[in-house]
Amino acid sequence: MLLNLLASTDPLDHVLAHKLHFHVGPFDVTNQMMMAVVAAVLMLLIFPLLFRKASIEAPTGPKNFFESILEFLRVEVFRPALKEHTDRFVPFLWTLFFFILFCNLLGQIPFGEIFSLAFGEKGEHWAGTATGNINTTAGLAICAFLFIHLSGILQVAKSLIDGSYGHHGHHEEHSADGTHGHEAAQDLEHVRGEGLAADVPANLKALTNPGDHYGDDEHLGHHHSKPDDGHLHNLGHGAAAGTNPAAAAVMAVPLYFWNFAPHPFKPKHGESPLMWIPDILLWGLLLVLELVGAVIKPVSLSIRLFANMIAGHIVLAVLVGLIPIGLFSLSQLGVGAPITLLSLLVRFLELFVAFLQAYIFTFLTTLFIASAVAPEH
């Protein structure tokens, strides 16, 4: 009897995809697919409703909750990495974070148990964790992968068009009032305002317009009136004048891959052109490693999110499955009481992990985007 009972209890049953009783074209709809749609619909309803118009009044209630998260991500996570590019990528990164978060949190609500009580066995698998499916997390990782590298290619094309490709300064940032800043090591006020929210009020314009606050003096328009003082470093073969948009579109992809790996033996001014031979040979080897790393990054993103979101459900299922091991009611009560308490603690841990994994996925994507669009890369 004990073996039959254990055989009928599958701890993976709550994390596997279960087909529902309807189709969309040739595709069978699963519970996890449906929950991903529910998460997307909730986002489309909640955010336009809460932020349908700008207001100077302090937010309250749900609006305050979501706005605090949005502002934290923009100021403390995205801006230190992306700097002047922050507002270009904020919509994608915000959407990525909240979609993952909503999928994670919906998976914590025991809809399956509620529906099974209401509709019997037919409603048992009408819910689940969308991010507990490797296909969902792989889809998110593929979106991030394409966005990262297409953004890098687009950045190269823009630099070719405005004539700034191949030249950058030592990141001479503007201060909040538009004047030239100092080197980061000497500009403590700027550095602290960049990373610490407590110092932002001293530089309020950094909050409202990071594009101006972090504008680099790396474009030729900033340097055309003065000679090169050693701050400009050639990264490739960028022309001094702007490139035709059609030509820039063609050149952007090979140039992006040309700078995708370092050039350790690239000949400097006055050195022998023969140095290009070891440079290109080593660059080719490093390029292969970089390309492998570029593929591994989204794979690790998808597996990390998937594994963390199913782990808690499996642990809970195993704990609950231990209760029937007792042969008598008293022994089952003795096992069930501590397991119930432990299950509650695991639930709280899962709630924390739901936020943590959404943050980690978004944070790492931010870093990958920043390295793709940075001129020195």
HELIX and SHEET records of a PDB file:
HELIX    1   1 LEU A    2  SER A    8  1                                   7    
HELIX    2   2 ASN A   31  LEU A   50  1                                  20    
HELIX    3   3 GLY A   61  PHE A   72  1                                  12    
HELIX    4   4 LEU A   73  PHE A   78  3                                   6    
HELIX    5   5 ARG A   79  LEU A   82  1                                   4    
HELIX    6   6 LYS A   83  HIS A   85  5                                   3    
HELIX    7   7 THR A   86  LEU A  106  1                                  21    
HELIX    8   8 PHE A  111  PHE A  119  1                                   9    
HELIX    9   9 GLY A  120  GLY A  123  5                                   4    
HELIX   10  10 ALA A  130  GLY A  132  5                                   3    
HELIX   11  11 ILE A  134  ASP A  162  1                                  29    
HELIX   12  12 LEU A  188  GLY A  195  1                                   8    
HELIX   13  13 ALA A  197  ASN A  203  5                                   7    
HELIX   14  14 LEU A  204  THR A  208  1                                   5    
HELIX   15  15 PRO A  210  HIS A  213  1                                   4    
HELIX   16  16 LEU A  220  HIS A  223  1                                   4    
HELIX   17  17 PRO A  245  TRP A  258  1                                  14    
HELIX   18  18 PRO A  273  MET A  275  5                                   3    
HELIX   19  19 TRP A  276  LEU A  322  1                                  47    
HELIX   20  20 ILE A  323  ILE A  325  5                                   3    
HELIX   21  21 SER A  329  VAL A  373  1                                  45    
SHEET    1   A 2 LYS A  19  VAL A  24  0                                        
SHEET    2   A 2 PHE A  27  THR A  30 -1                                        
END                                                                             
